[in-house]
């Protein structure tokens, strides 16, 4: 298991109606040399965890639960075959393109050591947006990507460090619950009845996913309460 490339984006002006600021950082490309990764801070104020990486819409992107975005080269290869065109590392806006990792089947709260120092923890899958669809230039891309449910993973920074292409990735902790990236993603998209199940991952969940799951469980209990 290893890190194929570290990918950074710079602000790019676009005409997408979905890019509220008129710029986007979704166009990411591999970089040479080492990149420092650290906790960027809370949502709304913190941007990317990778120094030098642009986040242009802090309302929807960045922050400690989305500090780093990882996507498997194996899943990019699938989409290359489906779309019939090359998809270089970074095409999906991922910071880390990995090899040999089953990101879809990884568990929420799973921890990865990347390189000598960086420690990351999985928080959720990536929910596609219309900016991603515009970047891909594929009609119906959001629905197609969502239904595939191989979304890559957002990670928070537990211990900062420097990384570079070629660094080994080691799974140093795997929780004993069964809440995978795919399961949590499906629960907040098209299988909402599974939201109570994802609570088994506890505080390791992305804060927004945790909020939705708790609200869903509360709503389920309310009819019972009113009838007693």
PyMOL commands that set and color helices and strands:
alter all, ss='L'
color gray80, all
select helices_A, chain A and resi 64-66+73-83+130-136+141-148+181-188+192-204+207-226
alter helices_A, ss='H'
color red, helices_A
select strands_A, chain A and resi 2-9+12-13+23-24+28-30+35-37+68-72+96-99+111-114+118-125+153-159+161-163+169-173
alter strands_A, ss='S'
color yellow, strands_A
deselect
rebuild
show_as cartoon
